[in-house]
Amino acid sequence: MRTTPYKDVTRAKCERCGERAAYQWSGACAERRSRIVYHALCADCDREGNELTMTWLHGKAKAEEIMRGYE
């Protein structure tokens, strides 16, 4: 797990599929004693992660409405 931000995330590979990364996610990780960890994601995996998060937060109907703004 990476604990420092990427300077140029496009040079990294997506952690989910291995394609060239386009975005960087950050979050606290219990395994690293609440340190911030950084994850590189390609555009497709970023969109899937956003959709999953929006569905969990807002429910399916609202998530679909929000995700239309990503297209």
C-alpha positions as CSV (number, residue, x, y, z in Angstrom):
1,M,0.0,0.0,0.0
2,R,1.2,3.4,-0.9
3,T,1.3,6.0,1.9
4,T,2.5,9.0,-0.1
5,P,0.5,10.7,-3.0
6,Y,1.5,10.0,-6.5
7,K,3.3,12.9,-8.2
8,D,2.1,11.7,-11.6
9,V,-0.6,9.1,-11.2
10,T,-0.7,8.5,-15.0
11,R,2.7,6.7,-14.7
12,A,1.2,4.1,-12.3
13,K,-0.9,1.1,-13.1
14,C,-4.5,0.7,-12.0
15,E,-4.7,-1.4,-8.9
16,R,-7.8,-3.2,-10.0
17,C,-7.2,-4.1,-13.7
18,G,-3.6,-3.1,-14.5
19,E,-4.4,-0.4,-17.1
20,R,-2.7,3.0,-17.0
21,A,-4.1,5.0,-14.1
22,A,-5.9,8.3,-14.4
23,Y,-7.2,9.0,-10.9
24,Q,-6.0,8.6,-7.3
25,W,-8.1,7.7,-4.4
26,S,-7.1,8.2,-0.8
27,G,-8.5,6.8,2.4
28,A,-7.7,5.8,6.0
29,C,-6.7,2.2,6.4
30,A,-7.1,0.1,9.5
31,E,-4.2,-2.2,8.5
32,R,-1.8,0.8,8.5
33,R,-2.9,2.2,11.9
34,S,-5.2,4.8,10.4
35,R,-2.6,6.2,8.0
36,I,-3.7,7.6,4.7
37,V,-3.2,5.2,1.8
38,Y,-3.3,6.1,-1.9
39,H,-4.7,3.9,-4.8
40,A,-4.2,4.5,-8.5
41,L,-7.3,3.7,-10.7
42,C,-8.0,3.9,-14.4
43,A,-11.0,5.9,-15.6
44,D,-13.2,2.8,-15.9
45,C,-12.4,1.5,-12.4
46,D,-12.8,5.0,-11.0
47,R,-16.2,5.2,-12.4
48,E,-17.2,1.8,-11.1
49,G,-15.9,2.8,-7.6
50,N,-17.8,6.1,-7.7
51,E,-21.0,4.3,-8.8
52,L,-20.7,1.7,-6.0
53,T,-20.0,4.4,-3.4
54,M,-23.0,6.6,-4.6
55,T,-25.3,3.6,-4.5
56,W,-24.2,2.8,-1.0
57,L,-24.6,6.4,0.2
58,H,-27.8,7.5,-1.7
59,G,-29.5,4.3,-3.0
60,K,-29.8,3.1,-6.5
61,A,-32.2,5.7,-8.0
62,K,-30.3,8.7,-6.7
63,A,-26.9,7.1,-7.6
64,E,-28.1,6.6,-11.2
65,E,-29.1,10.3,-11.4
66,I,-25.7,11.4,-10.0
67,M,-23.7,9.1,-12.2
68,R,-25.3,10.6,-15.4
69,G,-23.2,13.6,-14.6
70,Y,-20.0,11.5,-15.0
71,E,-20.8,10.7,-18.7
